[in-house]
Amino acid sequence: MNVNSRFPLVFVFSATVLSALLLGWALRGSGIVKNCEIYDVSVCEELDEQLRPVGGGSPFCFGIRQLGVRFRFRLARQGESLQIRWFYQNHLVHEESLSVESTEGVKAFYLVREDGAPLPAGEYSVSIAEGGRQAFRLDFSVEDSQEAPDQGALKLQESQENSEPRQIH
């Protein structure tokens, strides 16, 4: 086979490989191919030595000083970055970023106030994102069992007047 007759074969092969690579890149960028899978998510009061949830579930009782989130993950590649964001009353109160060195495993994070005071009563959520894309979100609450209904309306009115981000940690 001479050089001129091999050129079309090499060209077709190269074009096919390039097209396959571009298609894979396009599908990954569009979200059709999953980069990150988050599952077995739980919010709890504590975790044991094997990172198993211990204590409670939503709604949590007022007076709790920390909450943990534990989840399993599967990533497309090593070295991906996960962002864990904690929200209180729909305001971001804490964010952590972590570069993961394995493609699957278990991770846990805690929400704790810096002053050690109990977490305030209200609606919370935790989201787990990879590459700027939210992979999972879980809503939960801390309830004050002694709170009167009128106090809840007062707290809602106060939060609407004060539009600054709330700091709870």
Stockholm file with secondary structure:
# STOCKHOLM 1.0

chainA/1-169         MNVNSRFPLVFVFSATVLSALLLGWALRGSGIVKNCEIYDVSVCEELDEQLRPVGGGSPFCFGIRQLGVRFRFRLARQGESLQIRWFYQNHLVHEESLSVESTEGVKAFYLVREDGAPLPAGEYSVSIAEGGRQAFRLDFSVEDSQEAPDQGALKLQESQENSEPRQIH
#=GR chainA/1-169 SS CCHHHHHHHHHHHHHHHHHHHHHHHHHHHHTSSCSEEEEEEEEESEECTTCCEESCCSSEETTCCEEEEEEEEEESSTTCEEEEEEEETTEEEEEEEEECSSSEEEEEEEEECTTCCCCCSEEEEEEEEETTEEEEEEEEEEECTTCCHHHHHHHHHHHHHCCSCCCCC
#=GC SS_cons         CCHHHHHHHHHHHHHHHHHHHHHHHHHHHHTSSCSEEEEEEEEESEECTTCCEESCCSSEETTCCEEEEEEEEEESSTTCEEEEEEEETTEEEEEEEEECSSSEEEEEEEEECTTCCCCCSEEEEEEEEETTEEEEEEEEEEECTTCCHHHHHHHHHHHHHCCSCCCCC
//
